[in-house]
Each structure stands twice: as C-alpha cells, then as structure tokens.
Amino acid sequence: MLKAMLKDEAPMRRDAKTSPEFIVTETGGNVEVEKAKWISTLEKYANYDKPEFTHWFFGKMTKEQVGQLAYKHVDHHLRQFNS
C-alpha cells in the first residue's frame, strides 16, 4: 500500500485510514497556537535522521519514504482546508 501511495505525485485519497489517536474530538482551541505547533513539527523533518522508522499502518519505512509521506500528508490537509 505504501509503494502505491508514494509511486507518483497524486494526492492522498480523501478516505485514507486514520489512527484513532489522531482523530480530533475537540470543538474549541486556539488555531494560531495549533498552527505554530504544526509548523514546528514540520520543521523537524528538515533534520530527520532516523535511518528506519516504523509507521503504525505501513510498518518499517526508510528516511526517504517518511519524507515523501510527510509531504503527501501535509498536502492532503492543506487541500482539505483549501489552503
């Protein structure tokens, strides 16, 4: 499944599986604070140095696969909110 997702520049499907721990149930909050946290998390990928990572759904991934998936995931959410 990972290879199929990363094979080209096509965006992630809208119905991609989400881990229950990532499902947002809050109805309030400070968007600017959350945006700053998200940007900080993204910036950490610039120095990502784990040679191997285990994803909850895809299993073991290379550094390159992690980068590609992070890009597609961010793109997915920006499209979701028309950003």
C-alpha angles and dihedrals in degrees: 000000000000092000090051091050094048099039095098145359095276113130122250116273116261092237097053114152115263126202110242090237090064098051109112115225099167117110098194139039144116111290094197092053092048091046090053091050091049093050090049091052091049092050090057088065089067088071099032106148108168106124090205132024131183114220119205091238108019099041122213114015134183123236089256093051091049090053093048092047092047090052093049092045093052090046089051093056094043089054089046090060096034092246 
